[in-house]
Amino acid sequence: MRPRLVLFGDSITEQSFASGGWGAALANHFGRQADVVLRGLSGYNTRWALKVLDRAMEGAANESADPAAVTVFFGANDASLPDQQQAHQHVPLEEYQTNLRAICAYFKVAAIHTPSWNTVCLLLQLLIRGLVLQNKWPSAAIILITPPPIHEPARIRDMYGDNAPSRQPERTNEAAGTYAQACIAVAKELDHPVIDIWTQMQQFPDWQTSALCDGLHFTPFGNKILFDEVLKTLESIGFSQQSLRSDLPLFHEIDPKDPLKALEI
């Protein structure tokens, strides 16, 4: 049975199977070795994602096997400014972290070493809400991905169609960076791998236009940056082309004189 990778996130995940997308690149990379399952929800923040988590994950895994890994990629919408046009997407920073912990706990209950009083209170709150200790896929690796950087002038053009000086962006790079650090803190607390795409993307020249098409979503080059980081993270947990077998005999393994013999599995 092929292992599965589940991609869970907002529009940057939903669009990842488009031409040049990072999800499509993963599916192509692993080919007959693993299946990539898309669970992207455009426009969603962690509050909404948590509300629909059970429904969203229906059919995402085989009944007899946990996915090998799940990417959790939220925060771009949570970091929308509370006093601008997309205010309904905004989630306060502390709640964002709480929601990330709950999403992770739904998939896999991680050991929290020497929990703080705040963490204990959080777990009690989640228990009351029935959102913790699901442990749905205990053997799966949970990979958190931070929100990406924001190019504010492009966001103004995308939202309003002009560059009028009076316009204000609905997102800022500073806010995205704050949420990125909060995501990293949760990953460290729960001992989950994390991809800091907010920092990594800004290492590239002209990232504002080379990696982002509208100040938020990814160009093919931006998708390539994330694809490389996901691949590197998967390799760090032992999931790679070298470690996986191809499903069913390869063409060169089939004897031309007796083709069906190789297919007797």
Salt bridges, closest charged atoms under 4 A:
ASP35 OD1 - ARG2 NH1 3.38
GLU95 OE1 - ARG47 NH2 2.76
ASP158 OD2 - ARG155 NH1 3.20
ASP162 OD1 - ARG167 NE 3.23
GLU170 OE2 - ARG155 NH2 2.71
GLU170 OE2 - ARG171 NH1 2.48
GLU189 OE2 - ARG101 NE 2.92
ASP214 OD2 - ARG155 NH1 3.64
ASP214 OD2 - HIS217 ND1 2.79
ASP228 OD2 - LYS224 NZ 2.82
GLU229 OE2 - LYS232 NZ 3.30
ASP247 OD2 - ARG2 NE 2.93
